[in-house]
Amino acid sequence: MATRTTRQYLTRLHSVILTERAYAKTLDMEGMSAVMTEKEELVQVLAHIKIIDDQDKSIAALIRLENRRNAFLFKSTLGWIRETMEFFGQKTVTSTYSPNASAIASQINGRLLSGKI
């Protein structure tokens, strides 16, 4: 990376975070991978900066807000995926009944996603 000012690094990081969200919304995994690499590099450079000028504090706050928005997006999406996988992992038939009307365990796996064909 070329040598830049703190404000230029912060501005670029803000742009990268917005781009990351756009790629996440369109499920562009290659784009997300590339932008995440750039984001990691920017964060490593900015980690060495101890004091931020007053004029740069507003963009730093904006970066914090946008990064939290992305984190919420990723966390809620992961929760949705987990719920979906749990749904498909549930048994479709909980039990069957014997001729005398008592419940017995099903002999069929009953899972929507069993991993078997």
N, C-alpha and C positions, 0 to 999 in steps of 0.2 A: 504494500500500500504506500502511496505517496504521502509525504509529510504534509499535513494539513493543520488548520487551526482547530481548537476544541469545538467551536461553533460549526465548522464544516463537518466534523465527525458526528456531532449531535444531529445536524440536519440530515445527513446521510442515513444515520440509524433510524430516524423517524420515518424516512422514505422506505427503508428496508422493512420496517415493521408493518407499514401499510401494505406493501407489496406481498409480504408473507400472508397477511389476512386474505388478500385477493386470491392468491394461489390456493389457500386452504378452502375458500368458498367454492372454487372451481375444481377442487381435488386434483390439482396439477402437482403431482409428487416430485417430478424432476425440477420444476421451478422452485418448489418449497425447499428442496435439498440444497440447491444453489444459493438461494437467498438466506437460508439458515447458516451456511458456511460463512457468508459475508457478514451476517449479524454477529456470529461468534468472534470473528476477527475484529470487528468494530468494538465489541464489548471488551475484548482483551486490551485494546489500545486505550479505551476510555477508563479502564480499571486503574490505570496508573495516575490518573488525574485526581488530585486530592481537593483542589479548590476550584469551584466554578464561578465565573464572573456573574454578577447580578443580572446582566443582560441575557445570559445563557440559561438562567434558572427557569425561565418560562418554557423554553423548549425542552429542558430536562423533565419538567413536570408533565408536559404533553407526551413525552416519550413514555413516562411511567404509566400514564393513563391508557395510552394505546397498547402498551405491552400487557397491561392488566386485562384489557378488552380481548386481546388475542388469547391470553391464558384462560379466560372465562369461556371463550369459544371452544378451545381445545378440550377443556375439562367437561363442558356440557356435551360435546360431541362424543367424547369417550364414554360418558355415562349413558348416552343414548345407545351407543354400540353395545355396551355391556348388557343393557336391558333387552336389546334385540337378541343377543346371543343367549341370554337366559330364557327368553321366550321360546326360541327354537330348540333349546336343550330340554325343555319340559316334556314330560310324557303327555302324549295326546290322549291316551286311555289310562285313567287312573286305576281302574279295577274292572273286573268282569264279575258276573254272577253265576253261581252254580245252579243246578236244577232245583235245589230247595231254597233259592233266593238269598243265599248268604254270599257276601262279597269274598272273592278269592283274588289272589295276585294274578296279574296278567302274564301270560306266557310270551307275549310279544313285547319287544323293546319299547315301542311306542314313541320313540324320540323322532322329532321332525328332522333333526340332523344327527344321524347316528355314525356317519363316517363310512357306512357300508353301502354298497350298491345292490 
